[in-house]
Amino acid sequence: MDILLKAMLKEDPVMVVSLIDTETVEKARKIHDTLPTATAALGRVISGALLLASTLKENQKITLQIRGDGPVREIIAEADAQYRVRAYIKRPHIHMGLKDGKLDVGRAIGKGFINVIRDLGLRDVYQSSVPLQTGEIATDLAYYLNVSEQIPSAVSLGVYVDTDNSVKASGGFMVQRLPGARDEVISFIERKLSNVKTASSMILDGLSPLEIIEEAVGLPVDVLDEKEVTYYCSCSKERVLGAMVTLGRKEIEEMLKKGENLEVSCRFCGNVYDVTLKDLEVILRGYDNN
Ligand SMILES: [Zn+2]
């Protein structure tokens, strides 16, 4: 079972979140049929969105979007406060040579932007974008949190892809300094983090989410929350039709002219919906009523 665990240092306001999402990322790999470098990139973005989701309140959602000039082009992951996540990758069939024995996610992503959309419910949507620093996702996410949200943060993300291309370990952790934390505690954690093992190797070693946190910060914590993580897509035929409305009247009219039913698949889960000529007519009538 995939788990996200939130904890706070016993003595100082430092939030530590750890995540194991191996099954979730493996599910995403199967849905999107990714090759190893793309799998690692997709998995890191999924894990990043889940770590960000740990800061949400009920009914809120977060979208993490990475756009780069590398071959992968674009990855989107959406997560909610129940740690349900779904993701999309524009070019899944990307595999590149290793760099220092690791999957070269930075090159697969390239230069570009990290974009975070916080949907706080009641139509409050906040969007913020910063340039990618390395394309490795974890450093980019930390940079975003430091610069855009002004929360000094450290982020580690890792995906280990097996020789049969399946996901053998995926997850990460995030450390956030909140107001009031002592400088000496932060320096201690920084030293600890500078030679800590990678998240994926800790997961491969069989560490639990709590053990990952203890290994990462080396200080006693209080567990605040521990919840299951799942890959979940909220799509439905209604939503697919709703999205088609944005194509515009001309496009819909042309589809009708062809006189054939369509198959439209959800880009997050691959579910296929049959869109009939009758559905297209309903969309057209909708334009008249507005
Ligand atoms: Zn879907």
Residues whose N, C-alpha, C, O or C-beta is under 5 A from the ligand:
A	BS01	ZN	C233 C235 C266 F268 C269 G270 N271
